[in-house]
């Protein structure tokens, strides 16, 4: 799209228009009945929860903070909160949640947090990570955290449900046993006989049931990956066999795929939804790999859009469309065409009545995932993707979040919201102490770990570049957490592989502070800083460095 074309869309992108859409869609959603019975709709909206507790036997120089990982299930955006721990081991902090969910308190436990609740947790520092944990307090969240281990053990015992290494001949028996277990859970939910204390809140019952079913569904999907594909390779899955393998879904659609409580499972809810996207909604997941066309240097911007994004231009050109249709051999679809056809294939394959709650969440993720939405993303493409999923979303919970995410995207494009990072003065101080010695230099900060293969590969590939720029005001800072990458261990590898640059080892606490400041958890993670100490995009710094070489 040219700048001139983009300029024509000013009124289209105004927040006033988006708000007007919101009013219209809100009225439409009011006509759709909510499918959740026991759980108040508010639990699927944003709010805060309080996590408090104590670290028992806290060493003087350790356990100085509790780092909490939460997620927006509709975009896969990770949020990191660092709660300071006092000298006596006590801590308390508010967690802003996009919706109720299970979060991970790093090295402590999975913790279910319902918006509006306070959860108390005690961790014995003398125990291994994720052991020596007890929950206290009152309310729905406290009950869920305390009751879940007992309920899980009642049905599953102490064993993991997934059995890696099952031979193909044993899978039908495994599958039959798992389906029977699933039906037992469903029957107990329907008859209100889950092993819970008398008077247990209906909200708690529904989360318990969904957590049991969610773990079973995860086991089914993981079993296919590990035992029915070559080496667990995603690309070796045989979609033609899915209908037979997942033939139990249709009869249990309401419990497994059209159940909003699946978003509230006590263990790895984001993984559960992602797996549904990868292993059940595979036609959507693999879309770009199936239909992308290679483009050439002399292609016009509109031709590239047809080939890579399947988005029709705003001003339709019939001749161009005919040319592209011929190139795709009658398979040229818009995004909306593809979503509609793929959804029909999915419902037909599994004998489903509709695209349910879980699948609608997958569609929402596909449009609004952070790695697809960034400051350089094409607004036309995002708008087309959002418009494409609207006809397929009839659950008011998903519709609310999809519309809200699109509204936030528009506001960000117009520069009306700031970065959502959760920095603190302590984190800012760590970052400034990190870059201050190199003031006046352009900085590439590479956060890495010895256990991360892509991290080490990237450092190896950068050796020539680091050497080439060594006489310029450019520095490469390789930064790791000394807890997971001890200095002696890391330096041995760095020396043996001639990794130049600045090698910096942070304490675990400093590392967590920067994770919170820049909202990252996985490595490799890179930051670019200009000569004045400002965080900039990688492209901006690359251009600056390239100009230095001219």
Buried (B, 14 or more C-beta within 10 A) or exposed (E): BEEEBEEEBEEEBEBEEBEEEBEEBEEEBEEEEBBBEEBBEEBBBBBEBBBBBBBBEBEEEEBBBBBBBBBBBBBBBBBBBBBBBEEEBEBBBEBBBBBBBBBBBBBBBBBBBBBBBBBBBBBBBEEEEBEBBBBBBEBBBBBBBBBBEEBBEEBBEEEEBBBEEBEEEEBEEBBEEBBEBBBEBBEBBEEEEBEBEEEBBEBBBBBBBBBBBBBBBBBBBBBBBBBBBEEBEEEEBEEEEBBEBBEBBBEBBEBBBBBBBBBBBBBBBBBBBBBBBBBBBBBBBBBEEEBEBEBEEEBEEBBBBBBBBBBBBBEEEEEBBEBBBEEBEEEBBBBBBBBBEBBEBBBEBBEBEBBBBBBBBBBBBBBBEEEBBEEEEBBBBBBBBBBBBBEBBBBBBBBBBBBBBBBBBBEBBEEEEEEEEBBBEBBEEBBEEBBEEBEEBBBBBBBBBBEBEEBBEBBEEBBEEBEEBEEEBBBBBBBBBBBBBBEEEBBEEBEEEEBBBBBBBBBBBBBBBBBBBBBBBEBBBEBBBBBEBEBBEEEEBBEBBEEEEE
